[in-house]
Amino acid sequence: MTKIKAKHVQTITVIDPDTQLEVNVVIAKLDNGGMMGIDESFLSNTDEPVYTPFERGKQIDVSEL
């Protein structure tokens, strides 16, 4: 399966609306043209695949994030 490449743009801190706690979000530029944010702690604590919200079933290569 070919994965969509993702490049790190910036990491920002936002407030989670449910917990009211700070969360670091990685902003990534995808090779398909889109940009998206991913919870940094999710990336560091899981081996689960990450999928783009722009193309159903397309996995993102998060190795550079």
PyMOL Python script that loads the backbone (N, CA, C, O; Angstrom):
from pymol import cmd

cmd.read_pdbstr("""\
ATOM      1  N   MET A   1       0.850  -1.188   0.000  1.00  0.00           N
ATOM      2  CA  MET A   1       0.000   0.000   0.000  1.00  0.00           C
ATOM      3  C   MET A   1       0.893   1.248   0.000  1.00  0.00           C
ATOM      4  O   MET A   1       1.817   1.353   0.806  1.00  0.00           O
ATOM      5  N   THR A   2       0.618   2.164  -0.884  1.00  0.00           N
ATOM      6  CA  THR A   2       1.355   3.425  -0.931  1.00  0.00           C
ATOM      7  C   THR A   2       0.759   4.395   0.075  1.00  0.00           C
ATOM      8  O   THR A   2      -0.451   4.616   0.113  1.00  0.00           O
ATOM      9  N   LYS A   3       1.633   4.965   0.885  1.00  0.00           N
ATOM     10  CA  LYS A   3       1.194   5.936   1.884  1.00  0.00           C
ATOM     11  C   LYS A   3       1.439   7.347   1.367  1.00  0.00           C
ATOM     12  O   LYS A   3       2.349   7.578   0.571  1.00  0.00           O
ATOM     13  N   ILE A   4       0.623   8.279   1.824  1.00  0.00           N
ATOM     14  CA  ILE A   4       0.800   9.694   1.488  1.00  0.00           C
ATOM     15  C   ILE A   4       1.886  10.262   2.395  1.00  0.00           C
ATOM     16  O   ILE A   4       1.810  10.125   3.616  1.00  0.00           O
ATOM     17  N   LYS A   5       2.884  10.891   1.812  1.00  0.00           N
ATOM     18  CA  LYS A   5       3.961  11.509   2.584  1.00  0.00           C
ATOM     19  C   LYS A   5       3.427  12.727   3.325  1.00  0.00           C
ATOM     20  O   LYS A   5       2.564  13.449   2.826  1.00  0.00           O
ATOM     21  N   ALA A   6       3.959  12.940   4.531  1.00  0.00           N
ATOM     22  CA  ALA A   6       3.583  14.095   5.341  1.00  0.00           C
ATOM     23  C   ALA A   6       4.848  14.788   5.826  1.00  0.00           C
ATOM     24  O   ALA A   6       5.797  14.138   6.264  1.00  0.00           O
ATOM     25  N   LYS A   7       4.851  16.117   5.743  1.00  0.00           N
ATOM     26  CA  LYS A   7       5.984  16.924   6.208  1.00  0.00           C
ATOM     27  C   LYS A   7       5.545  17.752   7.406  1.00  0.00           C
ATOM     28  O   LYS A   7       4.452  18.318   7.426  1.00  0.00           O
ATOM     29  N   HIS A   8       6.423  17.811   8.408  1.00  0.00           N
ATOM     30  CA  HIS A   8       6.147  18.613   9.600  1.00  0.00           C
ATOM     31  C   HIS A   8       6.188  20.093   9.232  1.00  0.00           C
ATOM     32  O   HIS A   8       7.153  20.553   8.620  1.00  0.00           O
ATOM     33  N   VAL A   9       5.163  20.832   9.596  1.00  0.00           N
ATOM     34  CA  VAL A   9       5.105  22.273   9.363  1.00  0.00           C
ATOM     35  C   VAL A   9       5.398  23.008  10.669  1.00  0.00           C
ATOM     36  O   VAL A   9       6.284  23.861  10.732  1.00  0.00           O
ATOM     37  N   GLN A  10       4.641  22.664  11.706  1.00  0.00           N
ATOM     38  CA  GLN A  10       4.764  23.341  12.986  1.00  0.00           C
ATOM     39  C   GLN A  10       4.005  22.537  14.039  1.00  0.00           C
ATOM     40  O   GLN A  10       3.064  21.810  13.721  1.00  0.00           O
ATOM     41  N   THR A  11       4.420  22.675  15.280  1.00  0.00           N
ATOM     42  CA  THR A  11       3.667  22.104  16.394  1.00  0.00           C
ATOM     43  C   THR A  11       3.079  23.266  17.183  1.00  0.00           C
ATOM     44  O   THR A  11       3.791  24.184  17.587  1.00  0.00           O
ATOM     45  N   ILE A  12       1.769  23.210  17.395  1.00  0.00           N
ATOM     46  CA  ILE A  12       1.094  24.276  18.127  1.00  0.00           C
ATOM     47  C   ILE A  12       0.422  23.692  19.369  1.00  0.00           C
ATOM     48  O   ILE A  12       0.156  22.491  19.429  1.00  0.00           O
ATOM     49  N   THR A  13       0.154  24.524  20.337  1.00  0.00           N
ATOM     50  CA  THR A  13      -0.544  24.107  21.551  1.00  0.00           C
ATOM     51  C   THR A  13      -1.947  24.699  21.512  1.00  0.00           C
ATOM     52  O   THR A  13      -2.137  25.896  21.298  1.00  0.00           O
ATOM     53  N   VAL A  14      -2.920  23.821  21.724  1.00  0.00           N
ATOM     54  CA  VAL A  14      -4.323  24.238  21.751  1.00  0.00           C
ATOM     55  C   VAL A  14      -4.954  23.728  23.044  1.00  0.00           C
ATOM     56  O   VAL A  14      -4.372  22.893  23.735  1.00  0.00           O
ATOM     57  N   ILE A  15      -6.130  24.224  23.366  1.00  0.00           N
ATOM     58  CA  ILE A  15      -6.872  23.763  24.538  1.00  0.00           C
ATOM     59  C   ILE A  15      -7.925  22.751  24.080  1.00  0.00           C
ATOM     60  O   ILE A  15      -8.758  23.047  23.223  1.00  0.00           O
ATOM     61  N   ASP A  16      -7.871  21.565  24.663  1.00  0.00           N
ATOM     62  CA  ASP A  16      -8.868  20.531  24.377  1.00  0.00           C
ATOM     63  C   ASP A  16     -10.205  21.014  24.930  1.00  0.00           C
ATOM     64  O   ASP A  16     -10.299  21.324  26.117  1.00  0.00           O
ATOM     65  N   PRO A  17     -11.241  21.084  24.094  1.00  0.00           N
ATOM     66  CA  PRO A  17     -12.518  21.613  24.572  1.00  0.00           C
ATOM     67  C   PRO A  17     -13.209  20.711  25.592  1.00  0.00           C
ATOM     68  O   PRO A  17     -14.067  21.179  26.340  1.00  0.00           O
ATOM     69  N   ASP A  18     -12.851  19.425  25.636  1.00  0.00           N
ATOM     70  CA  ASP A  18     -13.474  18.508  26.589  1.00  0.00           C
ATOM     71  C   ASP A  18     -12.790  18.555  27.952  1.00  0.00           C
ATOM     72  O   ASP A  18     -13.456  18.634  28.985  1.00  0.00           O
ATOM     73  N   THR A  19     -11.450  18.505  27.950  1.00  0.00           N
ATOM     74  CA  THR A  19     -10.707  18.433  29.210  1.00  0.00           C
ATOM     75  C   THR A  19     -10.218  19.781  29.705  1.00  0.00           C
ATOM     76  O   THR A  19      -9.848  19.917  30.872  1.00  0.00           O
ATOM     77  N   GLN A  20     -10.212  20.778  28.834  1.00  0.00           N
ATOM     78  CA  GLN A  20      -9.669  22.108  29.123  1.00  0.00           C
ATOM     79  C   GLN A  20      -8.161  22.067  29.398  1.00  0.00           C
ATOM     80  O   GLN A  20      -7.617  22.983  30.015  1.00  0.00           O
ATOM     81  N   LEU A  21      -7.489  21.008  28.942  1.00  0.00           N
ATOM     82  CA  LEU A  21      -6.048  20.873  29.099  1.00  0.00           C
ATOM     83  C   LEU A  21      -5.344  21.221  27.794  1.00  0.00           C
ATOM     84  O   LEU A  21      -5.927  21.140  26.713  1.00  0.00           O
ATOM     85  N   GLU A  22      -4.068  21.613  27.920  1.00  0.00           N
ATOM     86  CA  GLU A  22      -3.280  21.919  26.729  1.00  0.00           C
ATOM     87  C   GLU A  22      -2.906  20.627  25.998  1.00  0.00           C
ATOM     88  O   GLU A  22      -2.579  19.614  26.617  1.00  0.00           O
ATOM     89  N   VAL A  23      -2.965  20.692  24.677  1.00  0.00           N
ATOM     90  CA  VAL A  23      -2.615  19.571  23.819  1.00  0.00           C
ATOM     91  C   VAL A  23      -1.711  20.096  22.714  1.00  0.00           C
ATOM     92  O   VAL A  23      -2.007  21.124  22.105  1.00  0.00           O
ATOM     93  N   ASN A  24      -0.603  19.393  22.448  1.00  0.00           N
ATOM     94  CA  ASN A  24       0.264  19.752  21.328  1.00  0.00           C
ATOM     95  C   ASN A  24      -0.255  19.070  20.072  1.00  0.00           C
ATOM     96  O   ASN A  24      -0.498  17.864  20.055  1.00  0.00           O
ATOM     97  N   VAL A  25      -0.417  19.862  19.029  1.00  0.00           N
ATOM     98  CA  VAL A  25      -0.928  19.364  17.753  1.00  0.00           C
ATOM     99  C   VAL A  25       0.125  19.603  16.687  1.00  0.00           C
ATOM    100  O   VAL A  25       0.608  20.721  16.512  1.00  0.00           O
ATOM    101  N   VAL A  26       0.476  18.529  15.972  1.00  0.00           N
ATOM    102  CA  VAL A  26       1.432  18.618  14.874  1.00  0.00           C
ATOM    103  C   VAL A  26       0.662  19.005  13.612  1.00  0.00           C
ATOM    104  O   VAL A  26      -0.285  18.322  13.222  1.00  0.00           O
ATOM    105  N   ILE A  27       1.066  20.089  12.986  1.00  0.00           N
ATOM    106  CA  ILE A  27       0.488  20.492  11.710  1.00  0.00           C
ATOM    107  C   ILE A  27       1.345  19.873  10.621  1.00  0.00           C
ATOM    108  O   ILE A  27       2.561  20.065  10.593  1.00  0.00           O
ATOM    109  N   ALA A  28       0.711  19.131   9.727  1.00  0.00           N
ATOM    110  CA  ALA A  28       1.424  18.416   8.672  1.00  0.00           C
ATOM    111  C   ALA A  28       0.904  18.823   7.303  1.00  0.00           C
ATOM    112  O   ALA A  28      -0.297  19.015   7.114  1.00  0.00           O
ATOM    113  N   LYS A  29       1.819  18.951   6.352  1.00  0.00           N
ATOM    114  CA  LYS A  29       1.475  19.201   4.950  1.00  0.00           C
ATOM    115  C   LYS A  29       1.548  17.868   4.236  1.00  0.00           C
ATOM    116  O   LYS A  29       2.589  17.211   4.253  1.00  0.00           O
ATOM    117  N   LEU A  30       0.466  17.462   3.615  1.00  0.00           N
ATOM    118  CA  LEU A  30       0.410  16.195   2.913  1.00  0.00           C
ATOM    119  C   LEU A  30       0.766  16.379   1.441  1.00  0.00           C
ATOM    120  O   LEU A  30       0.503  17.427   0.850  1.00  0.00           O
ATOM    121  N   ASP A  31       1.364  15.346   0.862  1.00  0.00           N
ATOM    122  CA  ASP A  31       1.740  15.417  -0.553  1.00  0.00           C
ATOM    123  C   ASP A  31       0.541  15.583  -1.480  1.00  0.00           C
ATOM    124  O   ASP A  31       0.698  16.008  -2.625  1.00  0.00           O
ATOM    125  N   ASN A  32      -0.662  15.250  -0.994  1.00  0.00           N
ATOM    126  CA  ASN A  32      -1.849  15.418  -1.840  1.00  0.00           C
ATOM    127  C   ASN A  32      -2.393  16.848  -1.790  1.00  0.00           C
ATOM    128  O   ASN A  32      -3.435  17.147  -2.375  1.00  0.00           O
ATOM    129  N   GLY A  33      -1.660  17.743  -1.070  1.00  0.00           N
ATOM    130  CA  GLY A  33      -2.023  19.155  -1.057  1.00  0.00           C
ATOM    131  C   GLY A  33      -2.691  19.649   0.205  1.00  0.00           C
ATOM    132  O   GLY A  33      -2.700  20.852   0.467  1.00  0.00           O
ATOM    133  N   GLY A  34      -3.248  18.751   0.989  1.00  0.00           N
ATOM    134  CA  GLY A  34      -3.954  19.168   2.199  1.00  0.00           C
ATOM    135  C   GLY A  34      -3.015  19.373   3.376  1.00  0.00           C
ATOM    136  O   GLY A  34      -1.874  18.911   3.371  1.00  0.00           O
ATOM    137  N   MET A  35      -3.515  20.069   4.375  1.00  0.00           N
ATOM    138  CA  MET A  35      -2.811  20.210   5.652  1.00  0.00           C
ATOM    139  C   MET A  35      -3.768  19.740   6.735  1.00  0.00           C
ATOM    140  O   MET A  35      -4.983  19.916   6.640  1.00  0.00           O
ATOM    141  N   MET A  36      -3.185  19.133   7.774  1.00  0.00           N
ATOM    142  CA  MET A  36      -4.019  18.631   8.855  1.00  0.00           C
ATOM    143  C   MET A  36      -3.254  18.658  10.165  1.00  0.00           C
ATOM    144  O   MET A  36      -2.027  18.758  10.175  1.00  0.00           O
ATOM    145  N   GLY A  37      -3.981  18.568  11.271  1.00  0.00           N
ATOM    146  CA  GLY A  37      -3.379  18.515  12.593  1.00  0.00           C
ATOM    147  C   GLY A  37      -3.605  17.156  13.226  1.00  0.00           C
ATOM    148  O   GLY A  37      -4.677  16.564  13.099  1.00  0.00           O
ATOM    149  N   ILE A  38      -2.559  16.661  13.924  1.00  0.00           N
ATOM    150  CA  ILE A  38      -2.638  15.367  14.599  1.00  0.00           C
ATOM    151  C   ILE A  38      -2.111  15.547  16.018  1.00  0.00           C
ATOM    152  O   ILE A  38      -1.064  16.161  16.223  1.00  0.00           O
ATOM    153  N   ASP A  39      -2.825  15.021  16.981  1.00  0.00           N
ATOM    154  CA  ASP A  39      -2.411  15.074  18.381  1.00  0.00           C
ATOM    155  C   ASP A  39      -1.028  14.426  18.517  1.00  0.00           C
ATOM    156  O   ASP A  39      -0.845  13.258  18.174  1.00  0.00           O
ATOM    157  N   GLU A  40      -0.061  15.194  19.020  1.00  0.00           N
ATOM    158  CA  GLU A  40       1.313  14.722  19.131  1.00  0.00           C
ATOM    159  C   GLU A  40       1.431  13.507  20.052  1.00  0.00           C
ATOM    160  O   GLU A  40       2.210  12.596  19.772  1.00  0.00           O
ATOM    161  N   SER A  41       0.670  13.483  21.142  1.00  0.00           N
ATOM    162  CA  SER A  41       0.746  12.345  22.056  1.00  0.00           C
ATOM    163  C   SER A  41       0.187  11.079  21.414  1.00  0.00           C
ATOM    164  O   SER A  41       0.649   9.981  21.725  1.00  0.00           O
ATOM    165  N   PHE A  42      -0.784  11.207  20.538  1.00  0.00           N
ATOM    166  CA  PHE A  42      -1.299  10.055  19.802  1.00  0.00           C
ATOM    167  C   PHE A  42      -0.196   9.462  18.935  1.00  0.00           C
ATOM    168  O   PHE A  42      -0.003   8.246  18.903  1.00  0.00           O
ATOM    169  N   LEU A  43       0.529  10.337  18.229  1.00  0.00           N
ATOM    170  CA  LEU A  43       1.602   9.862  17.351  1.00  0.00           C
ATOM    171  C   LEU A  43       2.700   9.138  18.131  1.00  0.00           C
ATOM    172  O   LEU A  43       3.257   8.150  17.653  1.00  0.00           O
ATOM    173  N   SER A  44       3.004   9.625  19.317  1.00  0.00           N
ATOM    174  CA  SER A  44       4.105   9.039  20.084  1.00  0.00           C
ATOM    175  C   SER A  44       3.696   7.807  20.891  1.00  0.00           C
ATOM    176  O   SER A  44       4.559   7.084  21.389  1.00  0.00           O
ATOM    177  N   ASN A  45       2.396   7.560  21.027  1.00  0.00           N
ATOM    178  CA  ASN A  45       1.936   6.453  21.876  1.00  0.00           C
ATOM    179  C   ASN A  45       1.176   5.356  21.141  1.00  0.00           C
ATOM    180  O   ASN A  45       0.539   4.520  21.782  1.00  0.00           O
ATOM    181  N   THR A  46       1.228   5.339  19.821  1.00  0.00           N
ATOM    182  CA  THR A  46       0.471   4.322  19.096  1.00  0.00           C
ATOM    183  C   THR A  46       1.246   3.827  17.883  1.00  0.00           C
ATOM    184  O   THR A  46       2.085   4.528  17.318  1.00  0.00           O
ATOM    185  N   ASP A  47       0.935   2.609  17.511  1.00  0.00           N
ATOM    186  CA  ASP A  47       1.434   2.042  16.261  1.00  0.00           C
ATOM    187  C   ASP A  47       0.297   1.931  15.249  1.00  0.00           C
ATOM    188  O   ASP A  47       0.465   1.377  14.163  1.00  0.00           O
ATOM    189  N   GLU A  48      -0.855   2.464  15.623  1.00  0.00           N
ATOM    190  CA  GLU A  48      -2.019   2.418  14.739  1.00  0.00           C
ATOM    191  C   GLU A  48      -1.778   3.280  13.503  1.00  0.00           C
ATOM    192  O   GLU A  48      -1.099   4.302  13.593  1.00  0.00           O
ATOM    193  N   PRO A  49      -2.316   2.891  12.361  1.00  0.00           N
ATOM    194  CA  PRO A  49      -2.171   3.730  11.169  1.00  0.00           C
ATOM    195  C   PRO A  49      -2.957   5.025  11.302  1.00  0.00           C
ATOM    196  O   PRO A  49      -3.959   5.090  12.014  1.00  0.00           O
ATOM    197  N   VAL A  50      -2.486   6.056  10.606  1.00  0.00           N
ATOM    198  CA  VAL A  50      -3.161   7.351  10.565  1.00  0.00           C
ATOM    199  C   VAL A  50      -3.648   7.551   9.133  1.00  0.00           C
ATOM    200  O   VAL A  50      -2.892   7.360   8.180  1.00  0.00           O
ATOM    201  N   TYR A  51      -4.898   7.931   8.991  1.00  0.00           N
ATOM    202  CA  TYR A  51      -5.500   8.088   7.665  1.00  0.00           C
ATOM    203  C   TYR A  51      -5.797   9.554   7.378  1.00  0.00           C
ATOM    204  O   TYR A  51      -6.122  10.324   8.281  1.00  0.00           O
ATOM    205  N   THR A  52      -5.683   9.923   6.119  1.00  0.00           N
ATOM    206  CA  THR A  52      -6.010  11.283   5.712  1.00  0.00           C
ATOM    207  C   THR A  52      -7.525  11.494   5.729  1.00  0.00           C
ATOM    208  O   THR A  52      -8.280  10.599   5.350  1.00  0.00           O
ATOM    209  N   PRO A  53      -7.967  12.660   6.161  1.00  0.00           N
ATOM    210  CA  PRO A  53      -9.405  12.946   6.115  1.00  0.00           C
ATOM    211  C   PRO A  53      -9.870  13.343   4.711  1.00  0.00           C
ATOM    212  O   PRO A  53     -11.063  13.538   4.479  1.00  0.00           O
ATOM    213  N   PHE A  54      -8.929  13.460   3.787  1.00  0.00           N
ATOM    214  CA  PHE A  54      -9.252  13.958   2.449  1.00  0.00           C
ATOM    215  C   PHE A  54      -9.508  12.855   1.429  1.00  0.00           C
ATOM    216  O   PHE A  54     -10.165  13.095   0.416  1.00  0.00           O
ATOM    217  N   GLU A  55      -8.990  11.629   1.684  1.00  0.00           N
ATOM    218  CA  GLU A  55      -9.168  10.518   0.753  1.00  0.00           C
ATOM    219  C   GLU A  55      -9.475   9.262   1.558  1.00  0.00           C
ATOM    220  O   GLU A  55      -8.636   8.796   2.330  1.00  0.00           O
ATOM    221  N   ARG A  56     -10.642   8.727   1.387  1.00  0.00           N
ATOM    222  CA  ARG A  56     -11.085   7.568   2.168  1.00  0.00           C
ATOM    223  C   ARG A  56     -10.106   6.390   2.031  1.00  0.00           C
ATOM    224  O   ARG A  56      -9.780   5.954   0.927  1.00  0.00           O
ATOM    225  N   GLY A  57      -9.651   5.892   3.192  1.00  0.00           N
ATOM    226  CA  GLY A  57      -8.819   4.702   3.214  1.00  0.00           C
ATOM    227  C   GLY A  57      -7.354   4.915   2.901  1.00  0.00           C
ATOM    228  O   GLY A  57      -6.600   3.942   2.859  1.00  0.00           O
ATOM    229  N   LYS A  58      -6.913   6.157   2.678  1.00  0.00           N
ATOM    230  CA  LYS A  58      -5.507   6.442   2.358  1.00  0.00           C
ATOM    231  C   LYS A  58      -4.728   6.689   3.640  1.00  0.00           C
ATOM    232  O   LYS A  58      -5.064   7.572   4.429  1.00  0.00           O
ATOM    233  N   GLN A  59      -3.678   5.892   3.834  1.00  0.00           N
ATOM    234  CA  GLN A  59      -2.856   5.993   5.033  1.00  0.00           C
ATOM    235  C   GLN A  59      -1.761   7.041   4.843  1.00  0.00           C
ATOM    236  O   GLN A  59      -1.273   7.251   3.733  1.00  0.00           O
ATOM    237  N   ILE A  60      -1.381   7.699   5.947  1.00  0.00           N
ATOM    238  CA  ILE A  60      -0.344   8.739   5.929  1.00  0.00           C
ATOM    239  C   ILE A  60       0.947   8.160   6.483  1.00  0.00           C
ATOM    240  O   ILE A  60       0.939   7.445   7.485  1.00  0.00           O
ATOM    241  N   ASP A  61       2.058   8.475   5.824  1.00  0.00           N
ATOM    242  CA  ASP A  61       3.385   8.134   6.328  1.00  0.00           C
ATOM    243  C   ASP A  61       3.765   9.212   7.338  1.00  0.00           C
ATOM    244  O   ASP A  61       4.119  10.332   6.967  1.00  0.00           O
ATOM    245  N   VAL A  62       3.687   8.856   8.622  1.00  0.00           N
ATOM    246  CA  VAL A  62       3.948   9.825   9.694  1.00  0.00           C
ATOM    247  C   VAL A  62       5.381   9.749  10.218  1.00  0.00           C
ATOM    248  O   VAL A  62       5.689  10.339  11.254  1.00  0.00           O
ATOM    249  N   SER A  63       6.253   9.036   9.521  1.00  0.00           N
ATOM    250  CA  SER A  63       7.622   8.823  10.006  1.00  0.00           C
ATOM    251  C   SER A  63       8.430  10.111  10.159  1.00  0.00           C
ATOM    252  O   SER A  63       9.365  10.153  10.958  1.00  0.00           O
ATOM    253  N   GLU A  64       8.091  11.158   9.413  1.00  0.00           N
ATOM    254  CA  GLU A  64       8.830  12.428   9.497  1.00  0.00           C
ATOM    255  C   GLU A  64       8.165  13.440  10.421  1.00  0.00           C
ATOM    256  O   GLU A  64       8.623  14.578  10.523  1.00  0.00           O
ATOM    257  N   LEU A  65       7.098  13.040  11.090  1.00  0.00           N
ATOM    258  CA  LEU A  65       6.406  13.953  11.987  1.00  0.00           C
ATOM    259  C   LEU A  65       6.917  13.743  13.387  1.00  0.00           C
ATOM    260  O   LEU A  65       6.467  14.414  14.316  1.00  0.00           O
TER     261      LEU A  65
END
""", "prot")
cmd.dss("prot")
cmd.show_as("cartoon", "prot")
cmd.util.cbc("prot")
cmd.orient("prot")
